[in-house]
């Protein structure tokens, strides 16, 4: 019996006043390979949304973005996109996340669709990957190459958890432009 499991049983017994039944501690351990694959999948999806927009328009890109959000992000999300402004800096809903990626939602009038900017390439350079049992957090640079060849680099932090089916989901996504100095 692990210490974590034992400590949980002891707490149940001490605080409930009842004899504790054996508690079940679920550990959905995450591997570094799963994290890297999830990041690469996110990059591929962003490029796919951009190319879908160019070839088939906003509605097709929006439909793809909805599928991506539903498969890559958790049901609850803390999202701070790169190019947002107060009072809508932070997004905690699917609608807010979708609007940031494809625009077109009057609730978020300043969103122009980050995923519609013609991205041709997306590369991740992690400075750190921290895996602690059921969660993984990454921090590093993400480089987006546009159709003109210009590279935009952002600082990005992601936190991943596994859902009940064992799929890795993004639950925290923070992104900001690199500090350029004075």
C-alpha positions in Angstrom: 0.0 0.0 0.0 1.5 3.4 -1.0 1.9 6.1 1.6 -0.5 8.3 -0.4 -3.2 5.7 -0.2 -2.5 4.9 3.4 -2.6 8.6 4.4 -6.0 8.9 2.6 -7.4 5.9 4.4 -6.1 7.3 7.8 -7.8 10.7 7.1 -11.1 9.0 6.2 -11.0 7.0 9.4 -10.0 9.9 11.7 -12.4 12.5 10.3 -15.4 10.4 9.6 -15.6 8.5 12.9 -16.6 5.4 10.8 -14.6 2.4 9.8 -13.2 3.3 6.4 -13.7 1.0 3.4 -10.7 0.7 1.2 -10.4 3.9 -0.8 -9.4 3.9 -4.4 -6.7 6.3 -5.5 -6.6 6.7 -9.3 -3.3 7.5 -10.8 -3.5 8.3 -14.5 0.2 8.8 -14.9 1.4 10.8 -17.8 4.5 10.1 -19.9 6.7 12.7 -21.5 6.0 11.1 -24.9 2.3 11.7 -24.4 2.9 15.3 -23.5 5.2 15.9 -26.6 2.6 14.1 -28.8 -0.2 16.4 -27.5 1.9 19.5 -28.1 2.7 18.3 -31.7 -1.0 17.5 -32.2 -1.9 21.0 -31.1 0.6 22.5 -33.6 -0.6 20.3 -36.4 -4.2 21.2 -35.6 -3.4 25.0 -35.7 -1.7 24.6 -39.2 -4.6 22.5 -40.4 -7.2 25.1 -39.3 -5.2 27.8 -41.1 -5.0 25.7 -44.3 -8.7 24.8 -44.1 -9.5 28.5 -43.8 -7.5 29.3 -46.9 -9.0 26.5 -49.0 -12.5 26.2 -47.7 -13.4 29.4 -45.7 -14.3 30.4 -42.2 -17.2 27.9 -41.6 -15.0 24.9 -42.5 -12.2 26.2 -40.3 -14.7 26.8 -37.5 -16.0 23.3 -37.8 -12.5 21.9 -37.6 -11.6 24.2 -34.7 -14.6 22.9 -32.8 -13.4 19.3 -33.2 -9.9 20.3 -32.1 -11.1 22.1 -29.0 -13.4 19.2 -28.1 -10.5 16.7 -28.4 -7.6 18.7 -27.1 -9.0 20.8 -24.3 -10.6 19.8 -21.0 -14.2 20.7 -20.3 -12.9 23.3 -17.8 -10.1 25.5 -19.2 -8.0 28.4 -18.0 -6.9 30.1 -21.3 -4.9 33.3 -21.6 -4.4 33.7 -25.4 -1.5 35.6 -26.9 -3.4 38.5 -28.5 -6.2 39.4 -26.2 -7.1 42.6 -24.4 -8.9 43.6 -21.3 -11.7 43.1 -20.5 -11.6 39.8 -22.4 -8.0 38.8 -21.7 -8.9 35.4 -20.2 -11.1 32.7 -21.6 -12.8 30.1 -19.5 -15.4 28.8 -21.9 -15.5 26.8 -25.1 -17.1 29.7 -26.9 -14.3 32.1 -25.8 -11.7 29.6 -26.8 -13.3 29.0 -30.2 -13.7 32.7 -30.8 -10.0 33.3 -30.2 -9.0 30.7 -32.8 -11.5 31.6 -35.5 -13.2 34.9 -34.6 -16.7 35.7 -35.8 -18.4 35.8 -32.4 -19.9 39.2 -31.6 -19.4 38.5 -27.9 -15.7 38.8 -28.6 -15.6 41.6 -31.1 -11.8 42.0 -31.1 -11.1 38.4 -32.0 -9.9 38.1 -35.6 -9.0 34.4 -35.5 -5.5 33.5 -34.5 -5.7 30.2 -36.3 -6.8 32.0 -39.5 -3.5 33.9 -39.9 -2.0 31.6 -42.6 0.3 29.6 -40.3 2.4 27.1 -42.3 4.6 25.7 -39.5 4.5 25.4 -35.7 7.4 24.3 -33.6 7.8 23.8 -29.9 10.9 24.3 -27.9 10.2 23.3 -24.3 12.4 24.8 -21.6 10.8 22.4 -19.1 8.4 19.6 -18.8 7.2 18.9 -15.3 5.3 15.7 -14.8 3.8 15.0 -11.4 1.5 12.0 -11.4 -1.8 13.0 -12.9 -0.6 16.3 -14.3 2.0 17.6 -16.7 3.1 21.2 -17.2 5.2 22.5 -20.0 6.9 25.9 -20.4 8.8 27.1 -23.4 8.8 28.8 -26.8 6.4 28.1 -29.7 7.4 29.4 -33.1 4.8 30.0 -35.8 5.8 30.5 -39.4 3.4 32.5 -41.5 2.8 32.1 -45.3 5.3 35.0 -45.8 8.0 33.1 -44.0 7.9 35.5 -41.0 8.3 33.7 -37.6 6.4 34.8 -34.6 7.6 33.4 -31.3 5.5 33.2 -28.1 6.2 32.1 -24.6 3.7 29.3 -23.8 2.8 27.3 -20.7 0.4 24.4 -20.9 -1.0 22.1 -18.1 -2.3 18.7 -19.1 -4.4 16.2 -17.2 -5.9 12.9 -18.3 -9.7 12.7 -18.6 -11.8 9.7 -17.5 -11.1 7.9 -20.8 -7.3 8.4 -20.4 -7.0 11.1 -23.1 -4.6 14.0 -22.3 -6.4 17.3 -22.2 -5.1 20.9 -21.9 -6.6 22.6 -18.9 -4.3 25.6 -18.6 -3.0 27.4 -21.7 -1.1 30.7 -21.2 0.6 32.4 -24.1 2.3 35.8 -24.5 4.6 37.5 -26.9 8.2 37.6 -26.0 9.4 40.6 -24.0 11.2 42.9 -26.4 12.9 45.1 -23.9 13.0 48.9 -23.8 
